[in-house]
């Protein structure tokens, strides 16, 4: 099947083709010797020889819950994450090996660090863990960082700050904490924390520079890092995507702020705000998200990709499970052949 450029018509055609869940048998065949782990958005499959296939589904998560699916979100997100991994490899190492399918990344198996590194450069957000929520309640220290008085929502912070969070078990809520609070828990050493923090601040500076060149403001982001089998700490999961980051359009930022309007953005805040407007804050039944909202959310993901990369993304409308099975079979055959040669 030909790969059409991404627009609203293509997104509507993709309704009903969403990749909601995967299984070992569906991707690798009955009896395949791989270990499976399911995250909020990605399903992970680890092979015996130390590789991991990360399948980016069309699930969308916010408020620490899976909210539903968006058409073609997985392909867009996977392509953008892969782009950033390749572009930023000179800044810091990452787990990427290859991209054998529009929804799949082949990566080095890593043991995730028990802390997510969140970097923030603006006073914003609507969730209970956001820096703006705490500031609006009168708090002037956030994750160990002193914040000045007199700031308004969406103002820039004096400098980017590292605000790590503990990684909750599936179904739990991540908790923001200071470096000192994290270290007291004893789940990560000071040396590993500081190295991961330095890497994250360097990656954020790189991301801000690249985004500025494309007319964007990288407002904040979440990084996950892991340790390879040979002991290196590397970036894993994704970098600078609308799922992990907040982007604003630089050209309209000052004008909208002067009118008291929220910044123009294309992160998953669009879905968060739609749900918040209906009284949903993370607990209780999730309101059904209409197709028009889902298509518009995916269009924003596509716009993010095209703005950052500078080119449109051609997507594949073939049934995803069948396509992935064929592509992963070829990838595994190639890995076996490379192993035999070595």
Residue, then its C-alpha position, 0 to 999 in steps of 0.5 A: x500500500x502506498x504511503x500518503x502524506x499526513x492530513x486530516x483526510x488521511x487521519x479520518x481514513x485511519x479511524x478504526x485502524x488504531x493500534x491499541x494493543x499488541x501481543x507476543x503471538x501477534x508480533x512474533x508468532x506462537x512460542x516466541x522466546x521474548x519477554x513482554x512488558x506493557x507501558x502506558x504507550x509503548x509495548x516492549x519485547x526483549x529478545x534473549x540476545x539483549x535487544x528490545x523492540x519498543x512498539x509505539x501504540x496509538x494509546x494516549x496517556x495523561x493524568x497518569x492514565x491511558x485515555x484512549x487512542x488517536x489515529x496514527x499517533x504511534x507512527x508519528x510519535x515513533x518517527x519523531x522519537x527516532x529523528x531526535x535520537x539520531x539528531x542528538x547522538x553527538x550530545x549524549x548516547x541513546x539506545x537506538x539500533x534501528x527502526x524496522x517498522x513505522x511503529x517499532x524501534x529496535x534498541x539496546x536492552x537497558x535497565x531504566x533508572x528509577x527516576x525520570x528527569x524533568x526539565x522545565x523552563x517556564x512557569x506553566x501546566x495544569x496538572x497537580x504536579x505542574x510548577x504553576x499549580x504549586x506556585x499559584x498555591x503560594x509555594x516558592x520552592x519547587x523540587x529544591x529550586x527557589x522561585x522568585x515572587x511576581x511571576x505570572x502563568x507562562x512566564x519564563x523561569x530565570x533558568x531551566x530547572x531539573x525537577x525529577x520525579x519518582x517512577x510510579x508502578x503501573x497505575x500509580x502517580x509519579x511524584x516530583x521531588x528534589x535531588x535530596x529527597x530522591x537520594x534519601x530513598x536510596x534507589x539511585x546513587x548520587x553519581x548516577x543522579x548527577x550524571x543523568x541530570x547533567x545529560x538531561x540539561x545538556x539534551x534540553x539545551x540542544x532541544x531548545x536550540x533546534x526548536x528555536x531554529x524551527x520557530x518553536x519554544x521547547x517549554x519543558x520535557x521529561x527524559x527517561x534514562x537507562x543503563x546498558x549491559x556494559x554499564x553506560x547511562x543512555x537516553x531511552x524511550x523517547x526524546x522531545x515528542x509531544x508526549x514527553x514535551x511541551x512546545x509553544x509557537x514562538x511567533x505568537x507567544x508575546x501577542x497571546x500573553x498580552x491578551x491573556x491567552x494560553x500559548x499556541x501549542x501542539x503537545x498533548x495539552x490539547x487533550x488534557x484541556x478538553x478533558x479538564x473543561x469537562x471536569x476530568x482531573x485524572x480520577x473517575x470515569x474518563x469522558x469518551x473523546x469524540x472522533x473530531x477531537x481525536x483527529x485534531x489531536x493527531x493533526x497536532x502531532x503531525x504538525x509537530x513532526x513536520x515543523x521539527x523535522x522540516x518535512x511531511x511524514x508519509x504514513x502506512x495505512x496497512x493493518x498494523x499487526x500484519x505489517x509489524x509481524x512481517x517487518x519484525x520477522x525480517x528484522x529477527x532474520x537479519x539479527x540471527x544472520x548477523x549473530x551467525x557471522x559474528 
